[in-house]
Amino acid sequence: MIKLNLRLPDDLYAKAKALAAADDRSLNSWLVSLVRHATEGSERRSVPGA
């Protein structure tokens, strides 16, 4: 597993943290889910005929 430092503006951090809490997840888990969803979508778009 890779560690990544991510700098967010204070307002974006607060919104992301609140959304993660509303989804009953840690901020890290919530962000992993978003990145996973975004990369799966890009993989489907890059496959011809998909």
N, CA, C and O atoms as CSV, one atom per row, in Angstrom:
chain,resi,resn,atom,element,x,y,z
A,1,MET,N,N,0.847,-1.161,0.000
A,1,MET,CA,C,0.000,0.000,0.000
A,1,MET,C,C,0.901,1.235,0.000
A,1,MET,O,O,1.919,1.272,0.690
A,2,ILE,N,N,0.518,2.230,-0.772
A,2,ILE,CA,C,1.276,3.469,-0.896
A,2,ILE,C,C,0.675,4.527,0.025
A,2,ILE,O,O,-0.546,4.657,0.117
A,3,LYS,N,N,1.523,5.270,0.693
A,3,LYS,CA,C,1.069,6.428,1.469
A,3,LYS,C,C,1.148,7.649,0.571
A,3,LYS,O,O,2.101,7.804,-0.193
A,4,LEU,N,N,0.156,8.508,0.660
A,4,LEU,CA,C,0.087,9.704,-0.160
A,4,LEU,C,C,-0.295,10.889,0.705
A,4,LEU,O,O,-1.287,10.845,1.432
A,5,ASN,N,N,0.488,11.937,0.623
A,5,ASN,CA,C,0.122,13.179,1.303
A,5,ASN,C,C,-0.664,14.024,0.320
A,5,ASN,O,O,-0.222,14.255,-0.805
A,6,LEU,N,N,-1.810,14.476,0.740
A,6,LEU,CA,C,-2.690,15.259,-0.113
A,6,LEU,C,C,-3.016,16.560,0.590
A,6,LEU,O,O,-3.503,16.557,1.720
A,7,ARG,N,N,-2.748,17.673,-0.077
A,7,ARG,CA,C,-3.064,18.970,0.505
A,7,ARG,C,C,-4.370,19.458,-0.097
A,7,ARG,O,O,-4.512,19.539,-1.317
A,8,LEU,N,N,-5.312,19.779,0.759
A,8,LEU,CA,C,-6.619,20.280,0.339
A,8,LEU,C,C,-6.859,21.644,0.963
A,8,LEU,O,O,-6.415,21.905,2.081
A,9,PRO,N,N,-7.556,22.512,0.248
A,9,PRO,CA,C,-7.979,23.759,0.879
A,9,PRO,C,C,-8.882,23.430,2.076
A,9,PRO,O,O,-9.583,22.418,2.081
A,10,ASP,N,N,-8.849,24.297,3.077
A,10,ASP,CA,C,-9.610,24.048,4.309
A,10,ASP,C,C,-11.086,23.777,4.044
A,10,ASP,O,O,-11.671,22.879,4.649
A,11,ASP,N,N,-11.689,24.548,3.145
A,11,ASP,CA,C,-13.121,24.377,2.889
A,11,ASP,C,C,-13.420,23.038,2.224
A,11,ASP,O,O,-14.427,22.404,2.537
A,12,LEU,N,N,-12.564,22.606,1.318
A,12,LEU,CA,C,-12.763,21.327,0.641
A,12,LEU,C,C,-12.566,20.166,1.611
A,12,LEU,O,O,-13.295,19.175,1.565
A,13,TYR,N,N,-11.584,20.298,2.480
A,13,TYR,CA,C,-11.353,19.281,3.498
A,13,TYR,C,C,-12.581,19.126,4.394
A,13,TYR,O,O,-13.014,18.008,4.673
A,14,ALA,N,N,-13.129,20.231,4.834
A,14,ALA,CA,C,-14.301,20.195,5.716
A,14,ALA,C,C,-15.492,19.546,5.019
A,14,ALA,O,O,-16.208,18.753,5.630
A,15,LYS,N,N,-15.709,19.873,3.755
A,15,LYS,CA,C,-16.827,19.278,3.011
A,15,LYS,C,C,-16.611,17.781,2.815
A,15,LYS,O,O,-17.534,16.988,3.000
A,16,ALA,N,N,-15.397,17.394,2.442
A,16,ALA,CA,C,-15.098,15.980,2.225
A,16,ALA,C,C,-15.248,15.190,3.525
A,16,ALA,O,O,-15.804,14.091,3.528
A,17,LYS,N,N,-14.757,15.747,4.617
A,17,LYS,CA,C,-14.859,15.072,5.909
A,17,LYS,C,C,-16.319,14.887,6.314
A,17,LYS,O,O,-16.698,13.834,6.827
A,18,ALA,N,N,-17.134,15.911,6.082
A,18,ALA,CA,C,-18.556,15.816,6.409
A,18,ALA,C,C,-19.259,14.770,5.539
A,18,ALA,O,O,-20.091,14.010,6.035
A,19,LEU,N,N,-18.932,14.729,4.259
A,19,LEU,CA,C,-19.543,13.739,3.366
A,19,LEU,C,C,-19.125,12.325,3.746
A,19,LEU,O,O,-19.939,11.403,3.702
A,20,ALA,N,N,-17.870,12.152,4.116
A,20,ALA,CA,C,-17.395,10.838,4.559
A,20,ALA,C,C,-18.137,10.409,5.822
A,20,ALA,O,O,-18.567,9.260,5.933
A,21,ALA,N,N,-18.285,11.318,6.762
A,21,ALA,CA,C,-18.997,11.003,8.012
A,21,ALA,C,C,-20.453,10.652,7.730
A,21,ALA,O,O,-21.003,9.739,8.347
A,22,ALA,N,N,-21.078,11.372,6.800
A,22,ALA,CA,C,-22.475,11.091,6.452
A,22,ALA,C,C,-22.613,9.710,5.815
A,22,ALA,O,O,-23.673,9.088,5.894
A,23,ASP,N,N,-21.540,9.234,5.185
A,23,ASP,CA,C,-21.517,7.907,4.561
A,23,ASP,C,C,-20.994,6.857,5.541
A,23,ASP,O,O,-20.781,5.704,5.165
A,24,ASP,N,N,-20.786,7.259,6.799
A,24,ASP,CA,C,-20.273,6.385,7.858
A,24,ASP,C,C,-18.939,5.753,7.483
A,24,ASP,O,O,-18.717,4.559,7.690
A,25,ARG,N,N,-18.048,6.587,6.922
A,25,ARG,CA,C,-16.711,6.125,6.526
A,25,ARG,C,C,-15.667,7.090,7.052
A,25,ARG,O,O,-15.960,8.243,7.371
A,26,SER,N,N,-14.445,6.594,7.136
A,26,SER,CA,C,-13.336,7.500,7.406
A,26,SER,C,C,-13.092,8.323,6.143
A,26,SER,O,O,-13.510,7.936,5.052
A,27,LEU,N,N,-12.422,9.440,6.296
A,27,LEU,CA,C,-12.103,10.259,5.131
A,27,LEU,C,C,-11.238,9.466,4.163
A,27,LEU,O,O,-11.445,9.535,2.952
A,28,ASN,N,N,-10.286,8.724,4.674
A,28,ASN,CA,C,-9.417,7.925,3.817
A,28,ASN,C,C,-10.227,6.906,3.011
A,28,ASN,O,O,-10.058,6.799,1.797
A,29,SER,N,N,-11.095,6.166,3.679
A,29,SER,CA,C,-11.913,5.164,3.001
A,29,SER,C,C,-12.813,5.800,1.943
A,29,SER,O,O,-12.987,5.254,0.853
A,30,TRP,N,N,-13.371,6.940,2.270
A,30,TRP,CA,C,-14.245,7.658,1.335
A,30,TRP,C,C,-13.466,8.103,0.102
A,30,TRP,O,O,-13.946,7.960,-1.022
A,31,LEU,N,N,-12.262,8.646,0.310
A,31,LEU,CA,C,-11.439,9.087,-0.822
A,31,LEU,C,C,-10.992,7.908,-1.683
A,31,LEU,O,O,-10.972,8.010,-2.909
A,32,VAL,N,N,-10.635,6.796,-1.053
A,32,VAL,CA,C,-10.263,5.598,-1.814
A,32,VAL,C,C,-11.423,5.159,-2.690
A,32,VAL,O,O,-11.225,4.800,-3.850
A,33,SER,N,N,-12.628,5.184,-2.144
A,33,SER,CA,C,-13.809,4.810,-2.907
A,33,SER,C,C,-14.005,5.722,-4.119
A,33,SER,O,O,-14.311,5.245,-5.212
A,34,LEU,N,N,-13.831,7.026,-3.928
A,34,LEU,CA,C,-13.981,7.972,-5.037
A,34,LEU,C,C,-12.932,7.752,-6.117
A,34,LEU,O,O,-13.245,7.779,-7.307
A,35,VAL,N,N,-11.694,7.536,-5.706
A,35,VAL,CA,C,-10.622,7.314,-6.682
A,35,VAL,C,C,-10.849,5.996,-7.416
A,35,VAL,O,O,-10.648,5.909,-8.628
A,36,ARG,N,N,-11.270,4.971,-6.673
A,36,ARG,CA,C,-11.541,3.677,-7.309
A,36,ARG,C,C,-12.651,3.817,-8.355
A,36,ARG,O,O,-12.532,3.304,-9.468
A,37,HIS,N,N,-13.715,4.506,-7.992
A,37,HIS,CA,C,-14.834,4.717,-8.915
A,37,HIS,C,C,-14.372,5.501,-10.152
A,37,HIS,O,O,-14.731,5.152,-11.277
A,38,ALA,N,N,-13.597,6.534,-9.950
A,38,ALA,CA,C,-13.118,7.362,-11.067
A,38,ALA,C,C,-12.195,6.579,-11.985
A,38,ALA,O,O,-12.270,6.733,-13.204
A,39,THR,N,N,-11.329,5.745,-11.430
A,39,THR,CA,C,-10.395,5.001,-12.281
A,39,THR,C,C,-11.083,3.844,-12.987
A,39,THR,O,O,-10.708,3.503,-14.109
A,40,GLU,N,N,-12.073,3.237,-12.363
A,40,GLU,CA,C,-12.823,2.179,-13.047
A,40,GLU,C,C,-13.575,2.761,-14.231
A,40,GLU,O,O,-13.659,2.125,-15.282
A,41,GLY,N,N,-14.115,3.941,-14.080
A,41,GLY,CA,C,-14.816,4.604,-15.175
A,41,GLY,C,C,-13.876,4.921,-16.327
A,41,GLY,O,O,-14.252,4.775,-17.490
A,42,SER,N,N,-12.661,5.350,-16.020
A,42,SER,CA,C,-11.719,5.685,-17.086
A,42,SER,C,C,-11.224,4.434,-17.789
A,42,SER,O,O,-10.924,4.481,-18.982
A,43,GLU,N,N,-11.130,3.314,-17.077
A,43,GLU,CA,C,-10.717,2.054,-17.698
A,43,GLU,C,C,-11.784,1.595,-18.698
A,43,GLU,O,O,-11.453,1.093,-19.772
A,44,ARG,N,N,-13.050,1.763,-18.349
A,44,ARG,CA,C,-14.108,1.353,-19.262
A,44,ARG,C,C,-14.121,2.220,-20.514
A,44,ARG,O,O,-14.373,1.729,-21.615
A,45,ARG,N,N,-13.848,3.514,-20.341
A,45,ARG,CA,C,-13.846,4.418,-21.491
A,45,ARG,C,C,-12.660,4.172,-22.413
A,45,ARG,O,O,-12.731,4.460,-23.607
A,46,SER,N,N,-11.554,3.633,-21.858
A,46,SER,CA,C,-10.360,3.445,-22.687
A,46,SER,C,C,-10.366,2.111,-23.427
A,46,SER,O,O,-9.500,1.876,-24.270
A,47,VAL,N,N,-11.323,1.235,-23.129
A,47,VAL,CA,C,-11.393,-0.064,-23.801
A,47,VAL,C,C,-12.291,0.073,-25.033
A,47,VAL,O,O,-13.459,0.442,-24.907
A,48,PRO,N,N,-11.751,-0.224,-26.231
A,48,PRO,CA,C,-12.586,-0.127,-27.435
A,48,PRO,C,C,-13.805,-1.030,-27.341
A,48,PRO,O,O,-13.708,-2.190,-26.943
A,49,GLY,N,N,-14.934,-0.488,-27.708
A,49,GLY,CA,C,-16.175,-1.255,-27.715
A,49,GLY,C,C,-16.843,-1.385,-26.363
A,49,GLY,O,O,-17.882,-2.035,-26.243
A,50,ALA,N,N,-16.256,-0.768,-25.334
A,50,ALA,CA,C,-16.850,-0.899,-23.994
A,50,ALA,C,C,-17.889,0.166,-23.765
A,50,ALA,O,O,-18.497,0.216,-22.696
